[in-house]
């Protein structure tokens, strides 16, 4: 008796969060893992052959002492600020992920870098969002014209890999990874599976062939890179392009870098001719600062290995609501609220019925806790309507008990303040000896120098007295 034909099972589907990549058996409005709303979509399960139990040859393990530790040669981008963030330039075989808001200048920056990189080999620029004519028009505007820059408009992964194999480029730029799709998957472009698989194939190609791979990534509305978090683990460097469209300044920040220091920044200025690197960024941020105005304090901060001076402004106004407001631009709002509470409790400043607004001028974004002292001094100055000395800079971390804690690299901060003509420096007590040994001097005239005056403080009470003295 013939067996009845077996019925093929219907293709099973899963529900995948497009924000974090978590999988579920049924749909939900909010992802339980990352908390994102309306990010779960249905996807068909991809059937793959299992490799469990397949025999393999042993790996060629080598002693760590027999491995050549010489640094790989780097290729300069022709933009000193970009090379600073990358740790010296593009490393062959590396994978770099760059993200930023739409229109911030990612494509412009990479096209400018292609002009110099093309001198060492072919640069393949693959655009999935624009036509080659649009990229050509941008290149004409910023004067990027080199025969070794090859443009291709495609979002097909297999076609991109075939093009890489054919022309053997030295640098590959994919703009953007969210638009790239592979025919092996049936999911839509930009989904977790597509981004993960396309990025893995492109990175593997870069490692095998030795070309530098640059992936442009989209960002979500909260500023983080879109797609699975594993994408940031797969690449060698993660770079964010920060900036406010209301300002011409742009900040390129290295969040992760296997070939250089993480946290390094590069400062650019957007112009009609493209992005121009700014070597002396402190003078740019302090160019229009107000002098002898309450609520203004100069902060000496560190961004990676780079000292930077920025102006921190504060405004204290009576609250018209039952609950007072704490707002910050360029700083963590939660930390500003905490510092305001420290001022109320430790200094006795009655800020309970006052709205406090803090702003970092110039569109800069300060992440380090060394900004605490400058923020609190700005709030004290704004509340008491008494300006801080115009020739004074400050840095230091503040604890919940009001103590001023030491921070790293105080000598570099002091030198940057002295180079810009600041003759007073308010700093933590435990950093005083290191700065004093460095013998930092401020130039008062072409042939006249004087040691910068150091005001060491241990707590906020001493800092308020020294700042307003």
Rosetta blueprint (number, residue, H / E / L):
1 X L
2 X L
3 X L
4 X L
5 X L
6 X L
7 X L
8 X L
9 X L
10 X L
11 X L
12 X L
13 X E
14 X E
15 X E
16 X E
17 X E
18 X L
19 X L
20 X L
21 X L
22 X L
23 X E
24 X E
25 X L
26 X L
27 X L
28 X L
29 X L
30 X E
31 X L
32 X L
33 X L
34 X L
35 X L
36 X L
37 X E
38 X L
39 X L
40 X E
41 X E
42 X E
43 X E
44 X E
45 X L
46 X L
47 X L
48 X L
49 X L
50 X L
51 X L
52 X L
53 X L
54 X L
55 X L
56 X L
57 X L
58 X L
59 X L
60 X L
61 X L
62 X L
63 X L
64 X H
65 X H
66 X H
67 X L
68 X L
69 X L
70 X L
71 X L
72 X L
73 X L
74 X E
75 X E
76 X L
77 X L
78 X L
79 X L
80 X H
81 X H
82 X H
83 X H
84 X H
85 X H
86 X H
87 X L
88 X L
89 X L
90 X E
91 X E
92 X L
93 X L
94 X L
95 X E
96 X E
97 X E
98 X E
99 X E
100 X E
101 X L
102 X L
103 X L
104 X L
105 X L
106 X H
107 X H
108 X H
109 X H
110 X H
111 X H
112 X H
113 X H
114 X H
115 X H
116 X H
117 X H
118 X H
119 X H
120 X H
121 X L
122 X L
123 X E
124 X E
125 X E
126 X E
127 X E
128 X L
129 X L
130 X L
131 X L
132 X H
133 X H
134 X H
135 X H
136 X H
137 X H
138 X H
139 X H
140 X H
141 X H
142 X L
143 X L
144 X L
145 X L
146 X L
147 X L
148 X L
149 X E
150 X E
151 X E
152 X E
153 X E
154 X L
155 X L
156 X E
157 X H
158 X H
159 X H
160 X H
161 X H
162 X H
163 X H
164 X H
165 X H
166 X H
167 X H
168 X L
169 X L
170 X L
171 X E
172 X E
173 X E
174 X E
175 X E
176 X L
177 X H
178 X H
179 X H
180 X L
181 X E
182 X L
183 X L
184 X L
185 X L
186 X L
187 X L
188 X L
189 X L
190 X L
191 X L
192 X H
193 X H
194 X H
195 X H
196 X H
197 X H
198 X H
199 X H
200 X H
201 X H
202 X H
203 X H
204 X H
205 X H
206 X H
207 X H
208 X H
209 X H
210 X L
211 X L
212 X E
213 X E
214 X E
215 X E
216 X E
217 X E
218 X L
219 X E
220 X L
221 X L
222 X L
223 X L
224 X L
225 X E
226 X L
227 X L
228 X L
229 X L
230 X H
231 X H
232 X H
233 X H
234 X H
235 X L
236 X L
237 X E
238 X E
239 X E
240 X E
241 X E
242 X E
243 X L
244 X L
245 X L
246 X L
247 X L
248 X L
249 X E
250 X E
251 X E
252 X E
253 X E
254 X E
255 X E
256 X E
257 X E
258 X L
259 X L
260 X L
261 X L
262 X L
263 X L
264 X L
265 X E
266 X E
267 X E
268 X E
269 X E
270 X E
271 X E
272 X L
273 X L
274 X E
275 X E
276 X E
277 X E
278 X L
279 X L
280 X L
281 X H
282 X H
283 X H
284 X H
285 X H
286 X L
287 X L
288 X L
289 X L
290 X L
291 X L
292 X L
293 X L
294 X L
295 X L
296 X E
297 X E
298 X E
299 X E
300 X E
301 X E
302 X E
303 X E
304 X L
305 X L
306 X E
307 X E
308 X E
309 X E
310 X E
311 X E
312 X E
313 X E
314 X E
315 X E
316 X E
317 X E
318 X E
319 X L
320 X L
321 X L
322 X L
323 X L
324 X L
325 X L
326 X E
327 X E
328 X E
329 X E
330 X L
331 X L
332 X L
333 X H
334 X H
335 X H
336 X H
337 X H
338 X H
339 X H
340 X H
341 X H
342 X H
343 X H
344 X H
345 X H
346 X H
347 X H
348 X L
349 X L
350 X L
351 X L
352 X L
353 X L
354 X E
355 X E
356 X E
357 X E
358 X E
359 X E
360 X E
361 X L
362 X L
363 X L
364 X L
365 X L
366 X L
367 X L
368 X L
369 X H
370 X H
371 X H
372 X H
373 X H
374 X H
375 X H
376 X H
377 X H
378 X H
379 X H
380 X H
381 X H
382 X H
383 X H
384 X H
385 X L
386 X L
387 X L
388 X L
389 X L
390 X L
391 X L
392 X E
393 X E
394 X E
395 X L
396 X L
397 X E
398 X E
399 X L
400 X L
401 X L
402 X L
403 X E
404 X E
405 X E
406 X L
407 X L
408 X L
409 X L
410 X H
411 X H
412 X H
413 X H
414 X H
415 X H
416 X H
417 X H
418 X H
419 X H
420 X L
421 X L
422 X L
423 X L
424 X E
425 X E
426 X E
427 X E
428 X E
429 X H
430 X H
431 X H
432 X H
433 X H
434 X H
435 X H
436 X H
437 X H
438 X H
439 X L
440 X L
441 X E
442 X E
443 X E
444 X E
445 X E
446 X L
447 X L
448 X E
449 X E
450 X E
451 X E
452 X L
453 X E
454 X E
455 X E
456 X E
457 X E
458 X L
459 X E
460 X H
461 X H
462 X H
463 X H
464 X H
465 X H
466 X H
467 X H
468 X L
469 X L
